[in-house]
Amino acid sequence: MSAIEDSQPRAIASPALQVDTSSIPQKQSLGERLIASKRKLTTRNGWLGDYNYSWLCLPPVPFSKAYNERSPPFYGLNDDLPVVLAAATGLQHALAMLAGLITPPIIFASALNLDSVTSAYMISASLIGCGILSLVQMSRMRLFGGYYLGTGLISVVGTSFSTLSTANAIFDAMYADGTCTSTTLADGTIQRNACPEAYGKLLGTSLICSFLEMFLAFVPPRTLKRIFPPIITGTVVLLIGASLVGSSGALSWGGGSNGCQNFPASGIFQLCPTIFAPRPLPWGSPEFIGLGFLSFISIVLTEMFGSPFMKNISIIVGLAVGCIVAGATGYIDSSSIKTAPAITFLWVHTFKISVYPPAILPISLAMEAMGDITASAEVSRVDVRGVEFDSRIQGGILSDGIGGFFSALFTVAPLSVFAQVRHMTSYAS
């Protein structure tokens, strides 16, 4: 579950921090809200405003004067955005968060050798759960005794990447102790059998651990900072990222991390990603390296020369370029896409929820939300000192705890608030 991250030092605001007190919302009557909504939807200013849309959508000429003097207007936390701008920035934010939301369920399904139908459902459930629980996190509902639910900041909720390394270690342990079974092939290669029960244990364990985070939400933030200093949380998150690069990222660049990197003499992983792929190749083949490099360089070029809108979805651009080339050269089998349902709902597939006791402590200690909330507050020019900010921290951690509880019921792995809002705020606001 998530509560604190390495970016805690950002909680110390710069003396030059400018706080826009004019953005503090004022209470309006129902009639005033209706009049404002009518004006918003029936006037040109309400739809378009005076925003510089060419700045947002057109790439600059490299090394020109305009390239170095691009300064968009800043919209505060509660400022009134025109409809078109709000829709455009919301779209780019949704695209930017897409890769981060679908990657964890893909990794979970691959680690447990689940079929494509179950994997597709896990991705859909993740998107549905993240959308619902993001609304809760962005709210700021007053509770009893001065406590709140939600941060009141532009935040999104997604499957915590800190859960990935922990979950993979848990899955490895389950296969090792016989909770999940494996098959030894004729050449001695060990192939994991599908084990949806392991995912159910992850869900049940995260559900139990969510109560700890709900409890931490009522602990004063200053006390939490003393218990989890930046040197500890920063080191943990750094190691999580390094682990993901080594165990999944680099291996996938070469063709796959499902066992084909070991060059077995026979079996379905004799070639990558499997022998049933449209164009299977040995791990590390130049074709795989080239496709990965093409996506990587597309991201770099988009960040260097793209418009602010394109920069914010640079990951999607890189994936799209790689997929287009891979599809044109025969590396993609579209049958799973064609047979997938056009729409799905939660609980179309279910998992037997249970608890895996050895995983309770590791999942309980996977904490990161505090730094993400601080980052979101800073780029929104909200003061990161004082009672109001402490209440945002408290509300965000409580929302994360409740989100962890309901995400398990939604058949979604533990969710956490993301600091990804920094991209949308800096580019679109």
TASULWO-V557913 format. One record per residue. N is the residue number from 1. RES is the residue in three letters. PHI is phi in degrees with one decimal (999 if undefined). PSI is psi in whole degrees, 0 to 359 (none if undefined). NEAR is the number of other ideal C-beta (glycine too) atoms within 10 Angstrom. Layout:
n=N res=RES phi=PHI psi=PSI near=NEAR
n=N res=RES phi=PHI psi=PSI near=NEAR
This chain:
n=1 res=MET phi=999 psi=165 near=31
n=2 res=SER phi=-119.8 psi=132 near=27
n=3 res=ALA phi=-143.1 psi=329 near=27
n=4 res=ILE phi=-145.2 psi=146 near=28
n=5 res=GLU phi=-130.4 psi=177 near=26
n=6 res=ASP phi=-68.3 psi=340 near=21
n=7 res=SER phi=-85.2 psi=24 near=20
n=8 res=GLN phi=-57.9 psi=327 near=21
n=9 res=PRO phi=-55.7 psi=337 near=11
n=10 res=ARG phi=-67.1 psi=350 near=20
n=11 res=ALA phi=-68.5 psi=343 near=22
n=12 res=ILE phi=-89.1 psi=107 near=10
n=13 res=ALA phi=-74.8 psi=150 near=17
n=14 res=SER phi=-69.9 psi=142 near=9
n=15 res=PRO phi=-58.7 psi=336 near=5
n=16 res=ALA phi=-89.3 psi=6 near=5
n=17 res=LEU phi=-60.0 psi=129 near=12
n=18 res=GLN phi=-101.1 psi=122 near=9
n=19 res=VAL phi=-104.8 psi=122 near=15
n=20 res=ASP phi=-85.5 psi=92 near=16
n=21 res=THR phi=-71.4 psi=344 near=8
n=22 res=SER phi=-72.2 psi=346 near=8
n=23 res=SER phi=-86.8 psi=1 near=14
n=24 res=ILE phi=-66.9 psi=124 near=11
n=25 res=PRO phi=-67.4 psi=144 near=10
n=26 res=GLN phi=-106.8 psi=143 near=6
n=27 res=LYS phi=-67.9 psi=135 near=5
n=28 res=GLN phi=-123.8 psi=147 near=11
n=29 res=SER phi=-75.1 psi=167 near=8
n=30 res=LEU phi=-61.3 psi=320 near=7
n=31 res=GLY phi=-62.8 psi=318 near=8
n=32 res=GLU phi=-63.8 psi=322 near=11
n=33 res=ARG phi=-66.1 psi=320 near=10
n=34 res=LEU phi=-65.4 psi=319 near=11
n=35 res=ILE phi=-64.3 psi=317 near=12
n=36 res=ALA phi=-63.8 psi=320 near=13
n=37 res=SER phi=-66.0 psi=319 near=11
n=38 res=LYS phi=-62.7 psi=317 near=11
n=39 res=ARG phi=-64.2 psi=323 near=11
n=40 res=LYS phi=-64.2 psi=320 near=16
n=41 res=LEU phi=-92.5 psi=351 near=10
n=42 res=THR phi=-118.3 psi=3 near=9
n=43 res=THR phi=-122.3 psi=153 near=12
n=44 res=ARG phi=-64.7 psi=321 near=8
n=45 res=ASN phi=-64.4 psi=325 near=10
n=46 res=GLY phi=-67.2 psi=327 near=17
n=47 res=TRP phi=-84.6 psi=317 near=14
n=48 res=LEU phi=-110.9 psi=327 near=13
n=49 res=GLY phi=63.3 psi=205 near=18
n=50 res=ASP phi=-117.8 psi=30 near=7
n=51 res=TYR phi=-75.1 psi=148 near=17
n=52 res=ASN phi=-86.3 psi=89 near=12
n=53 res=TYR phi=-71.4 psi=334 near=14
n=54 res=SER phi=-64.7 psi=324 near=8
n=55 res=TRP phi=-62.0 psi=321 near=17
n=56 res=LEU phi=-72.1 psi=322 near=19
n=57 res=CYS phi=-106.8 psi=337 near=12
n=58 res=LEU phi=-98.0 psi=134 near=14
n=59 res=PRO phi=-70.0 psi=146 near=15
n=60 res=PRO phi=-78.7 psi=161 near=17
n=61 res=VAL phi=-79.5 psi=120 near=10
n=62 res=PRO phi=-56.0 psi=139 near=8
n=63 res=PHE phi=67.0 psi=11 near=7
n=64 res=SER phi=-85.5 psi=170 near=9
n=65 res=LYS phi=-63.8 psi=320 near=8
n=66 res=ALA phi=-65.7 psi=334 near=9
n=67 res=TYR phi=-64.1 psi=327 near=12
n=68 res=ASN phi=-99.8 psi=356 near=8
n=69 res=GLU phi=-124.0 psi=42 near=8
n=70 res=ARG phi=-93.4 psi=110 near=11
n=71 res=SER phi=-133.6 psi=95 near=7
n=72 res=PRO phi=-74.0 psi=160 near=14
n=73 res=PRO phi=-67.9 psi=150 near=11
n=74 res=PHE phi=-100.1 psi=130 near=14
n=75 res=TYR phi=-101.9 psi=123 near=21
n=76 res=GLY phi=-70.1 psi=177 near=16
n=77 res=LEU phi=-56.7 psi=321 near=18
n=78 res=ASN phi=-116.3 psi=19 near=13
n=79 res=ASP phi=-70.9 psi=159 near=13
n=80 res=ASP phi=-91.3 psi=111 near=11
n=81 res=LEU phi=-92.7 psi=144 near=17
n=82 res=PRO phi=-64.1 psi=154 near=20
n=83 res=VAL phi=-60.2 psi=314 near=13
n=84 res=VAL phi=-63.6 psi=317 near=14
n=85 res=LEU phi=-65.2 psi=317 near=18
n=86 res=ALA phi=-61.8 psi=319 near=15
n=87 res=ALA phi=-67.6 psi=319 near=12
n=88 res=ALA phi=-65.9 psi=313 near=18
n=89 res=THR phi=-69.5 psi=326 near=22
n=90 res=GLY phi=-65.0 psi=321 near=14
n=91 res=LEU phi=-64.4 psi=314 near=13
n=92 res=GLN phi=-66.9 psi=328 near=22
n=93 res=HIS phi=-67.7 psi=318 near=21
n=94 res=ALA phi=-63.2 psi=319 near=16
n=95 res=LEU phi=-67.4 psi=321 near=15
n=96 res=ALA phi=-65.9 psi=326 near=22
n=97 res=MET phi=-85.9 psi=349 near=24
n=98 res=LEU phi=-61.0 psi=311 near=17
n=99 res=ALA phi=-61.4 psi=320 near=13
n=100 res=GLY phi=-68.0 psi=335 near=16
n=101 res=LEU phi=-84.3 psi=327 near=22
n=102 res=ILE phi=-93.0 psi=343 near=18
n=103 res=THR phi=-65.3 psi=312 near=18
n=104 res=PRO phi=-58.6 psi=312 near=23
n=105 res=PRO phi=-62.4 psi=328 near=25
n=106 res=ILE phi=-63.8 psi=317 near=15
n=107 res=ILE phi=-66.4 psi=319 near=21
n=108 res=PHE phi=-61.2 psi=313 near=23
n=109 res=ALA phi=-63.2 psi=322 near=21
n=110 res=SER phi=-67.9 psi=319 near=17
n=111 res=ALA phi=-65.1 psi=331 near=23
n=112 res=LEU phi=-101.8 psi=6 near=24
n=113 res=ASN phi=55.0 psi=42 near=17
n=114 res=LEU phi=-80.2 psi=154 near=21
n=115 res=ASP phi=-71.9 psi=167 near=11
n=116 res=SER phi=-64.8 psi=328 near=12
n=117 res=VAL phi=-65.7 psi=314 near=14
n=118 res=THR phi=-65.7 psi=320 near=18
n=119 res=SER phi=-61.8 psi=317 near=17
n=120 res=ALA phi=-62.6 psi=321 near=22
n=121 res=TYR phi=-64.7 psi=318 near=24
n=122 res=MET phi=-60.6 psi=322 near=26
n=123 res=ILE phi=-65.8 psi=314 near=19
n=124 res=SER phi=-63.8 psi=317 near=20
n=125 res=ALA phi=-62.7 psi=323 near=22
n=126 res=SER phi=-62.6 psi=316 near=25
n=127 res=LEU phi=-65.1 psi=318 near=19
n=128 res=ILE phi=-65.5 psi=311 near=16
n=129 res=GLY phi=-62.7 psi=320 near=25
n=130 res=CYS phi=-65.4 psi=322 near=25
n=131 res=GLY phi=-64.8 psi=315 near=13
n=132 res=ILE phi=-65.7 psi=312 near=17
n=133 res=LEU phi=-76.9 psi=340 near=25
n=134 res=SER phi=-65.6 psi=323 near=22
n=135 res=LEU phi=-61.0 psi=321 near=10
n=136 res=VAL phi=-66.7 psi=316 near=18
n=137 res=GLN phi=-66.3 psi=325 near=31
n=138 res=MET phi=-77.4 psi=346 near=19
n=139 res=SER phi=-77.0 psi=173 near=14
n=140 res=ARG phi=-147.1 psi=74 near=17
n=141 res=MET phi=-88.0 psi=127 near=12
n=142 res=ARG phi=-74.7 psi=131 near=11
n=143 res=LEU phi=-109.5 psi=200 near=11
n=144 res=PHE phi=-74.6 psi=153 near=5
n=145 res=GLY phi=60.0 psi=26 near=6
n=146 res=GLY phi=81.9 psi=8 near=9
n=147 res=TYR phi=-87.8 psi=159 near=14
n=148 res=TYR phi=-130.4 psi=162 near=21
n=149 res=LEU phi=-119.5 psi=117 near=19
n=150 res=GLY phi=96.7 psi=161 near=22
n=151 res=THR phi=-90.2 psi=334 near=31
n=152 res=GLY phi=75.7 psi=12 near=23
n=153 res=LEU phi=-109.9 psi=164 near=23
n=154 res=ILE phi=-75.7 psi=98 near=20
n=155 res=SER phi=-131.9 psi=159 near=25
n=156 res=VAL phi=-126.2 psi=159 near=26
n=157 res=VAL phi=-118.4 psi=135 near=28
n=158 res=GLY phi=-150.7 psi=170 near=25
n=159 res=THR phi=-62.4 psi=125 near=27
n=160 res=SER phi=-66.9 psi=128 near=29
n=161 res=PHE phi=-69.8 psi=341 near=19
n=162 res=SER phi=-67.4 psi=342 near=25
n=163 res=THR phi=-77.6 psi=335 near=26
n=164 res=LEU phi=-61.5 psi=307 near=22
n=165 res=SER phi=-64.1 psi=322 near=20
n=166 res=THR phi=-64.8 psi=315 near=21
n=167 res=ALA phi=-64.4 psi=319 near=29
n=168 res=ASN phi=-63.1 psi=321 near=17
n=169 res=ALA phi=-65.0 psi=322 near=15
n=170 res=ILE phi=-66.0 psi=316 near=21
n=171 res=PHE phi=-62.7 psi=319 near=23
n=172 res=ASP phi=-60.0 psi=319 near=14
n=173 res=ALA phi=-66.1 psi=323 near=15
n=174 res=MET phi=-66.4 psi=322 near=22
n=175 res=TYR phi=-70.4 psi=327 near=19
n=176 res=ALA phi=-72.1 psi=324 near=10
n=177 res=ASP phi=-92.8 psi=3 near=9
n=178 res=GLY phi=91.5 psi=358 near=8
n=179 res=THR phi=-59.4 psi=320 near=15
n=180 res=CYS phi=-112.8 psi=145 near=21
n=181 res=THR phi=-99.9 psi=159 near=11
n=182 res=SER phi=-133.2 psi=160 near=15
n=183 res=THR phi=-119.4 psi=130 near=10
n=184 res=THR phi=-92.1 psi=119 near=9
n=185 res=LEU phi=-78.4 psi=174 near=16
n=186 res=ALA phi=-61.0 psi=329 near=8
n=187 res=ASP phi=-88.1 psi=6 near=10
n=188 res=GLY phi=92.8 psi=355 near=10
n=189 res=THR phi=-70.6 psi=135 near=18
n=190 res=ILE phi=-95.8 psi=122 near=13
n=191 res=GLN phi=-111.9 psi=127 near=15
n=192 res=ARG phi=-73.1 psi=137 near=20
n=193 res=ASN phi=-86.6 psi=157 near=11
n=194 res=ALA phi=-58.4 psi=135 near=14
n=195 res=CYS phi=-138.9 psi=72 near=20
n=196 res=PRO phi=-63.3 psi=339 near=19
n=197 res=GLU phi=-61.9 psi=326 near=17
n=198 res=ALA phi=-65.0 psi=320 near=26
n=199 res=TYR phi=-66.1 psi=323 near=24
n=200 res=GLY phi=-62.4 psi=323 near=19
n=201 res=LYS phi=-67.8 psi=324 near=25
n=202 res=LEU phi=-63.0 psi=317 near=28
n=203 res=LEU phi=-63.6 psi=313 near=23
n=204 res=GLY phi=-64.1 psi=321 near=18
n=205 res=THR phi=-67.0 psi=318 near=26
n=206 res=SER phi=-66.0 psi=328 near=29
n=207 res=LEU phi=-62.4 psi=316 near=19
n=208 res=ILE phi=-64.9 psi=317 near=19
n=209 res=CYS phi=-69.0 psi=339 near=24
n=210 res=SER phi=-62.2 psi=333 near=24
n=211 res=PHE phi=-67.0 psi=329 near=14
n=212 res=LEU phi=-64.2 psi=318 near=18
n=213 res=GLU phi=-68.7 psi=325 near=26
n=214 res=MET phi=-61.0 psi=322 near=17
n=215 res=PHE phi=-66.0 psi=317 near=12
n=216 res=LEU phi=-63.3 psi=335 near=25
n=217 res=ALA phi=-63.0 psi=337 near=24
n=218 res=PHE phi=-101.3 psi=7 near=11
n=219 res=VAL phi=-89.8 psi=134 near=13
n=220 res=PRO phi=-54.5 psi=135 near=11
n=221 res=PRO phi=-55.0 psi=325 near=22
n=222 res=ARG phi=-63.9 psi=325 near=10
n=223 res=THR phi=-67.7 psi=320 near=10
n=224 res=LEU phi=-62.2 psi=322 near=19
n=225 res=LYS phi=-65.7 psi=328 near=16
n=226 res=ARG phi=-74.1 psi=324 near=9
n=227 res=ILE phi=-73.4 psi=321 near=10
n=228 res=PHE phi=-121.4 psi=79 near=20
n=229 res=PRO phi=-68.9 psi=160 near=12
n=230 res=PRO phi=-57.9 psi=328 near=17
n=231 res=ILE phi=-62.4 psi=329 near=10
n=232 res=ILE phi=-82.6 psi=307 near=15
n=233 res=THR phi=-65.6 psi=323 near=21
n=234 res=GLY phi=-63.8 psi=317 near=16
n=235 res=THR phi=-64.2 psi=319 near=11
n=236 res=VAL phi=-63.1 psi=312 near=19
n=237 res=VAL phi=-66.3 psi=324 near=20
n=238 res=LEU phi=-61.2 psi=316 near=11
n=239 res=LEU phi=-67.5 psi=327 near=12
n=240 res=ILE phi=-62.1 psi=313 near=20
n=241 res=GLY phi=-62.3 psi=317 near=14
n=242 res=ALA phi=-63.1 psi=321 near=11
n=243 res=SER phi=-64.0 psi=319 near=16
n=244 res=LEU phi=-66.9 psi=322 near=18
n=245 res=VAL phi=-63.8 psi=316 near=12
n=246 res=GLY phi=-75.4 psi=322 near=11
n=247 res=SER phi=-89.8 psi=341 near=17
n=248 res=SER phi=-133.5 psi=307 near=20
n=249 res=GLY phi=-60.8 psi=302 near=13
n=250 res=ALA phi=-64.5 psi=320 near=13
n=251 res=LEU phi=-66.4 psi=320 near=19
n=252 res=SER phi=-66.3 psi=326 near=18
n=253 res=TRP phi=-59.5 psi=324 near=18
n=254 res=GLY phi=-80.1 psi=350 near=17
n=255 res=GLY phi=141.0 psi=335 near=24
n=256 res=GLY phi=161.7 psi=158 near=21
n=257 res=SER phi=-121.5 psi=22 near=21
n=258 res=ASN phi=-95.7 psi=7 near=19
n=259 res=GLY phi=122.6 psi=342 near=22
n=260 res=CYS phi=-68.4 psi=341 near=26
n=261 res=GLN phi=-70.0 psi=349 near=18
n=262 res=ASN phi=-90.3 psi=1 near=10
n=263 res=PHE phi=53.2 psi=57 near=13
n=264 res=PRO phi=-65.2 psi=152 near=18
n=265 res=ALA phi=-75.9 psi=339 near=10
n=266 res=SER phi=-154.1 psi=180 near=12
n=267 res=GLY phi=96.2 psi=175 near=19
n=268 res=ILE phi=-71.0 psi=342 near=18
n=269 res=PHE phi=-99.7 psi=20 near=22
n=270 res=GLN phi=-62.7 psi=328 near=18
n=271 res=LEU phi=-125.2 psi=162 near=21
n=272 res=CYS phi=-103.3 psi=148 near=25
n=273 res=PRO phi=-69.8 psi=329 near=21
n=274 res=THR phi=-149.3 psi=169 near=15
n=275 res=ILE phi=-69.5 psi=347 near=13
n=276 res=PHE phi=-91.0 psi=0 near=9
n=277 res=ALA phi=-68.5 psi=157 near=17
n=278 res=PRO phi=-57.0 psi=320 near=13
n=279 res=ARG phi=-137.0 psi=76 near=13
n=280 res=PRO phi=-70.8 psi=142 near=19
n=281 res=LEU phi=-140.9 psi=159 near=16
n=282 res=PRO phi=-64.0 psi=152 near=14
n=283 res=TRP phi=-61.7 psi=138 near=19
n=284 res=GLY phi=84.1 psi=11 near=15
n=285 res=SER phi=-64.5 psi=147 near=16
n=286 res=PRO phi=-56.9 psi=328 near=9
n=287 res=GLU phi=-62.0 psi=317 near=13
n=288 res=PHE phi=-66.5 psi=315 near=21
n=289 res=ILE phi=-61.3 psi=319 near=13
n=290 res=GLY phi=-65.5 psi=319 near=12
n=291 res=LEU phi=-63.3 psi=318 near=20
n=292 res=GLY phi=-64.3 psi=318 near=18
n=293 res=PHE phi=-66.1 psi=323 near=13
n=294 res=LEU phi=-61.0 psi=315 near=16
n=295 res=SER phi=-63.9 psi=319 near=20
n=296 res=PHE phi=-64.1 psi=312 near=13
n=297 res=ILE phi=-68.5 psi=331 near=12
n=298 res=SER phi=-64.4 psi=320 near=20
n=299 res=ILE phi=-64.3 psi=315 near=20
n=300 res=VAL phi=-62.2 psi=314 near=11
n=301 res=LEU phi=-65.5 psi=323 near=14
n=302 res=THR phi=-64.4 psi=318 near=21
n=303 res=GLU phi=-65.4 psi=328 near=15
n=304 res=MET phi=-80.6 psi=318 near=11
n=305 res=PHE phi=-123.6 psi=358 near=14
n=306 res=GLY phi=-78.6 psi=165 near=19
n=307 res=SER phi=-70.3 psi=164 near=17
n=308 res=PRO phi=-54.3 psi=322 near=20
n=309 res=PHE phi=-62.5 psi=314 near=20
n=310 res=MET phi=-68.7 psi=324 near=19
n=311 res=LYS phi=-62.1 psi=325 near=20
n=312 res=ASN phi=-71.8 psi=342 near=26
n=313 res=ILE phi=-120.4 psi=34 near=24
n=314 res=SER phi=-61.7 psi=326 near=19
n=315 res=ILE phi=-64.2 psi=316 near=19
n=316 res=ILE phi=-63.1 psi=321 near=19
n=317 res=VAL phi=-61.1 psi=314 near=20
n=318 res=GLY phi=-61.4 psi=316 near=22
n=319 res=LEU phi=-64.7 psi=319 near=16
n=320 res=ALA phi=-63.9 psi=316 near=13
n=321 res=VAL phi=-62.3 psi=315 near=18
n=322 res=GLY phi=-62.1 psi=318 near=20
n=323 res=CYS phi=-67.4 psi=322 near=14
n=324 res=ILE phi=-63.2 psi=313 near=12
n=325 res=VAL phi=-67.3 psi=318 near=16
n=326 res=ALA phi=-63.4 psi=319 near=18
n=327 res=GLY phi=-66.2 psi=319 near=13
n=328 res=ALA phi=-68.0 psi=334 near=9
n=329 res=THR phi=-101.2 psi=8 near=12
n=330 res=GLY phi=87.3 psi=22 near=9
n=331 res=TYR phi=-93.5 psi=353 near=19
n=332 res=ILE phi=-114.5 psi=132 near=17
n=333 res=ASP phi=-101.3 psi=114 near=13
n=334 res=SER phi=-87.2 psi=4 near=9
n=335 res=SER phi=-63.5 psi=322 near=10
n=336 res=SER phi=-66.7 psi=327 near=12
n=337 res=ILE phi=-70.3 psi=318 near=9
n=338 res=LYS phi=-68.0 psi=328 near=7
n=339 res=THR phi=-89.0 psi=352 near=10
n=340 res=ALA phi=-70.4 psi=146 near=14
n=341 res=PRO phi=-67.3 psi=147 near=11
n=342 res=ALA phi=-68.1 psi=332 near=4
n=343 res=ILE phi=-147.9 psi=148 near=5
n=344 res=THR phi=-142.3 psi=172 near=16
n=345 res=PHE phi=-137.1 psi=167 near=10
n=346 res=LEU phi=-63.7 psi=150 near=16
n=347 res=TRP phi=68.9 psi=15 near=11
n=348 res=VAL phi=-63.1 psi=321 near=14
n=349 res=HIS phi=-119.0 psi=144 near=16
n=350 res=THR phi=-127.7 psi=161 near=12
n=351 res=PHE phi=-128.9 psi=142 near=18
n=352 res=LYS phi=-71.0 psi=112 near=11
n=353 res=ILE phi=-81.0 psi=130 near=18
n=354 res=SER phi=-150.5 psi=178 near=13
n=355 res=VAL phi=-113.5 psi=136 near=16
n=356 res=TYR phi=-107.7 psi=97 near=20
n=357 res=PRO phi=-52.1 psi=318 near=9
n=358 res=PRO phi=-61.8 psi=343 near=12
n=359 res=ALA phi=-93.0 psi=354 near=23
n=360 res=ILE phi=-62.6 psi=312 near=15
n=361 res=LEU phi=-66.1 psi=312 near=9
n=362 res=PRO phi=-59.1 psi=318 near=17
n=363 res=ILE phi=-69.5 psi=323 near=25
n=364 res=SER phi=-64.3 psi=331 near=19
n=365 res=LEU phi=-93.7 psi=3 near=17
n=366 res=ALA phi=-84.2 psi=90 near=25
n=367 res=MET phi=-122.1 psi=139 near=26
n=368 res=GLU phi=-156.0 psi=351 near=27
n=369 res=ALA phi=-66.4 psi=329 near=32
n=370 res=MET phi=-61.9 psi=316 near=28
n=371 res=GLY phi=-67.5 psi=324 near=25
n=372 res=ASP phi=-65.0 psi=318 near=28
n=373 res=ILE phi=-65.0 psi=320 near=33
n=374 res=THR phi=-62.9 psi=317 near=25
n=375 res=ALA phi=-62.9 psi=317 near=23
n=376 res=SER phi=-62.8 psi=320 near=28
n=377 res=ALA phi=-67.0 psi=319 near=27
n=378 res=GLU phi=-64.2 psi=313 near=20
n=379 res=VAL phi=-73.0 psi=341 near=18
n=380 res=SER phi=-87.0 psi=2 near=24
n=381 res=ARG phi=58.3 psi=39 near=17
n=382 res=VAL phi=-100.0 psi=134 near=22
n=383 res=ASP phi=-57.8 psi=132 near=15
n=384 res=VAL phi=-100.2 psi=26 near=24
n=385 res=ARG phi=-133.1 psi=151 near=13
n=386 res=GLY phi=103.8 psi=179 near=10
n=387 res=VAL phi=-66.6 psi=320 near=7
n=388 res=GLU phi=-63.2 psi=317 near=14
n=389 res=PHE phi=-67.4 psi=321 near=19
n=390 res=ASP phi=-59.3 psi=324 near=15
n=391 res=SER phi=-69.8 psi=329 near=18
n=392 res=ARG phi=-68.0 psi=319 near=23
n=393 res=ILE phi=-60.0 psi=313 near=26
n=394 res=GLN phi=-62.2 psi=315 near=24
n=395 res=GLY phi=-65.7 psi=323 near=26
n=396 res=GLY phi=-68.3 psi=318 near=32
n=397 res=ILE phi=-66.9 psi=320 near=29
n=398 res=LEU phi=-64.3 psi=319 near=25
n=399 res=SER phi=-63.7 psi=322 near=31
n=400 res=ASP phi=-63.6 psi=319 near=36
n=401 res=GLY phi=-63.6 psi=313 near=22
n=402 res=ILE phi=-65.4 psi=323 near=20
n=403 res=GLY phi=-63.4 psi=322 near=29
n=404 res=GLY phi=-63.4 psi=324 near=29
n=405 res=PHE phi=-66.8 psi=310 near=21
n=406 res=PHE phi=-75.3 psi=331 near=16
n=407 res=SER phi=-62.3 psi=322 near=28
n=408 res=ALA phi=-63.2 psi=320 near=25
n=409 res=LEU phi=-69.5 psi=335 near=13
n=410 res=PHE phi=-83.2 psi=4 near=20
n=411 res=THR phi=63.3 psi=35 near=23
n=412 res=VAL phi=-119.7 psi=140 near=28
n=413 res=ALA phi=-62.6 psi=164 near=27
n=414 res=PRO phi=-50.3 psi=134 near=29
n=415 res=LEU phi=-103.6 psi=155 near=35
n=416 res=SER phi=-146.1 psi=154 near=30
n=417 res=VAL phi=-70.1 psi=140 near=33
n=418 res=PHE phi=-102.1 psi=152 near=27
n=419 res=ALA phi=-92.2 psi=12 near=22
n=420 res=GLN phi=-63.4 psi=345 near=18
n=421 res=VAL phi=-57.3 psi=339 near=26
n=422 res=ARG phi=-55.8 psi=323 near=16
n=423 res=HIS phi=-66.9 psi=313 near=19
n=424 res=MET phi=-66.3 psi=319 near=20
n=425 res=THR phi=-66.5 psi=318 near=21
n=426 res=SER phi=-73.2 psi=327 near=14
n=427 res=TYR phi=-89.7 psi=320 near=21
n=428 res=ALA phi=-99.3 psi=335 near=21
n=429 res=SER phi=-93.6 psi=none near=20
